[in-house]
Amino acid sequence: MTDIDTILGLAPVIPVLVIDRVEDARPIAEALVAGGLPALEVTLRTPVALAAIREMKTVTGAVVGAGTVLHPDQLSAALDAGAEFIVSPGLTDRLGRAAADAGVPFLPGTATTGDIMRALDLGFSRLKFFPAVAGGGLPVLKAMAAVFDQVRFCPTGGITLDSAAEWLAEPAIACVGGSWLVPRGQAIDPEAIRVRAARAAALRTR
């Protein structure tokens, strides 16, 4: 199984996807991979999310994970659907232990120094910073990174194409999560998605 560092290093941006129709899953994945973003986070926010993971897994080059995983039952369902990594908006002891027992690459959400200490106690040093902008933005993350120099982050929430480069310039940040690649509620345009993905993939500066 791929480790979390490898997944975080695949591209500067991990698309955060809310899929409402299963038939959209494959063309979205194909467009994102073609644009240079192979790691895809499908949030478990819709009834078709698990089916979307299965569809996206059929796309060559796609590394598909499940996001918005809140408890061990969801983790098990995501793994059964083929998820290759797990992302959570927060961290509980139950979920952390279940992820560790499953041996799956896991990116738990943290927003405070206490969250980070709990994650480290459970053996996790690659963390989501969420909600990134509403939670204090880059100044807060930099302050926490100075204390926890063994941790690397994937900030998510409120980051845009225009602001992503500033975040990525911080050494403690491995990549960022982005929902702007496939805005919910818009008609699926694979070429527009590919172009947005290519712009995001070009953000890597180091």
Summary of the structure (lengths in Angstrom):
residues: 206
radius of gyration: 15.7
end to end distance: 25.9
largest distance: 45.1
contacts: 720
relative contact order: 0.18
helix: 41%
strand: 17%
